[in-house]
């Protein structure tokens, strides 16, 4: 049985109400830094570690890596779903960003790409498929520091739901808030020798 531990990043400045920054450069808040430190005792010592390319996942992994003397590799397949261009939302609060986010999900066009350095919903869905292909070669245990919506999309796809239509996109958006996903939540993706996969919230 292969187990991949999926860790949502610790609280970021965006999570705590900060103004918009380039998505890849959003750091942890002071609370998030403390949450990251606590992962040292929550997680087992596993040397195979991946982060997304985003700063907040790398800062979440940093105390754990330092404690054990491990190194992590950045994996693009773990990246956040970025759909609003920075030029639309630069220096905005979460409240100011909300109408644009709501409008994007209301349009529910899986192929819509709002600007440079953003993803379409279809591209984000494909990212999960690409991760699962790579994960087939991971060792028996691995750690992946990623994002809440990423774990939600993986769960959605493993449940067998589609992502290629407007209706599917809207249903995923309705599903996402009902999946418990606190900062530093840990999930376990398990795969048996027959290739069957399941995902569950971890007791760690």
Beta strands, then each sheet from edge to edge (+ up, - down):
strand 1: 2-8
strand 2: 49-51
strand 3: 73-74
strand 4: 141-146
strand 5: 186-191
strand 6: 197-201
sheet 1: 3+ 2+ 4+ 1+ 5- 6+
end
